[in-house]
């Protein structure tokens, strides 16, 4: 399924296996841009070196099938400029039926052009249509621009915090949640 283009020409569509390498590059560049100074640089540098391996894992995941919904944003003349994915919450013991936004990245030169908003709008609409009562996400605690983006999209922190380890350093995250239903539909 492909959405109608936004006034800025951005179109959101289902990701295909042919998008795997581009999406992997978008993810790596997104991390390197957004998390510089928040995650050890050695960890970010390693992402650039593993793009081919990550793309192959993504292709294998597509071949197996998955409950994860992967979407890409594209702009005429620029190709695929963003990627987002969501599906059932991975949290053990969490609310029944909750969805989770696993990732949303836009190439650094396309930040602020509406690509992230177009992806978010499509994700919220599809997640609501799929019956998820709400959508949770985890964001780096110190990533103020991303937190502002999610807050503008109606997400709010719910008080949960966790850390993951990157090259031996703890990286704190906070959970945000947004109710869907009629408010999440397009």
N, C-alpha and C positions, 0 to 999 in steps of 0.2 A: 504494500500500500504506500502511495506517495501522497503527501499533502499538496495543496495548492501553494504556489510560492507566496511568501510574505511580500509586502510592498518593497522590501529591499532585495527581492529576488531569491531569498533563501527558501529551499525546498527540503523537507524532511521525508526520508523514505526508510524502508526496512534495509538493514545492512545485508549485503550478500557476501559469499565466500570471496569474491573478487576484491572486496574492500578490506580484507584482513590486514594486509601489510600497511595500507594507508592508516587504518585505525590504530594499529600498533605504534606507528610513528607519531600520530596525534597524541596518543596517551603518553608516550615517552617525553615528547616536547612539552606537553601540558604539565607533567610532573616537574621537568627541569625548569620551566618558567615559573610556575606557581609555588613550588616548594623550595626554591633556592634560599638558603639561610634557615630553613625550617627542618630540613632533612639533611643528613650528612652528604656532602658533595660527592663522596666516593660512591654512595648508593645511586645518586642521580646519574653520575657518569657511567656506571655499569648498565643502566637502562638503555643507553645509546648503543652499547655493544651487543645487546641481546635482542634487538628488534627482529631479526630473521627468525630466531628461535621462538619468540613470543608469537609472531605471525603464524608460524607452523602449528603451535598449540591452539591458536584460535581457529585455524582451518580444520584441525582435527575435532575440535568441539562442535563446529558446524556439522561435520560429517556424522557425528554421534547423535545430534539433536539435543535440544536443551529447553528448559523452561524460561531461560533468560531471553528477554526481548532486546535486541540490539538495533539502534536507529542511527542513521547518519544525516548530517545536514550538509547540503551542497549548494554552491552558488555558481551560476553560469560563468564560465571562464576561469574559475578557481578550482572546480571539482569539489571533492569531499573536504569540508573544513571543520567538521565537528562530529562527535560521537557521544552517545549516551546509551546506557543500558539499565534495565530494571527487571525485577522478578520477585518471587517470594522472599520474604525476609529470611536471612541466614541465622538469625538469633534464636538460640535454643531457649525454650520457655517463654518466648515473647508472646504478644497478643496473637490469637489465632487469626489467620488470614491476612496479616499485615504484609504489605509490599515493601520493597527496599529499592531505592535508587542506588545502584552499585557504582556508577561512574557517569560523569558528564564533563567532557573536555572539548575545547575549541582551540584551533591553532592560535598561537600567540598574536599573530598579525590580524586575526579576525575577532579578537576580544573587543566587545563594545559595539559590534555591528548588528546585533540581533540574532546571531546564530545560536547562542546559548539559550536565549529566550524562546526561540522557535523550537529547539529540542525539548526544553522544559515543558512548554505548552503541549506538545504532542505526547510526551511521556505522561503528564498528569491526566490528559484525556484518555489515553489508552489504559492506564492503570485503573482509573475509575470505571471505565467500561468493562474491564476484566473482573470487576467486583472487589478490588482491594478497598477496604474501608479507610485506610490511610497509607502513607508512604513515609518510610524512615530513611535517613542517610547519615553517614558519618563524615565529618569534615575535620581537617586539622584545626586544633584549637586556636592556633596563632594565624590562621589564614583568613585575615579580616576581609579581603575582597570577596572570597568565596562565601563567607558567612553572610555578607551583605546581599550578595546575589540570591542566596537561598531564602533569606528573610524577605526580600522583595517578592519572591515567588510564593510566600505564605507559609514557609517552614519556620518552626520555632524550636529552640533548644528545649529538651525535656529533662535536663539534669544528669543524664547518663554520660559518663566519660570512660574512655579506655585508652590504652596506649598500645602501639605495635613497636617492634624493634626494627631499626634500620641500621645495619652495620654497627650493632652494639649500642646504639643510642635510642632511648625511649622517645617516641613521637606521640604526644597526646592528641586524642581526637574527642570531639563531642558529638552527641547524637542530636539530630533535628528530626522533627515529625510534622507532617501536614495531613489533616483530614481531607478525604476526597469526597466521594458521593457527588451530589449536585454541584458543589463548589469546585470539584476537580475536573468536571466535564468541560469540554470545549463549549 
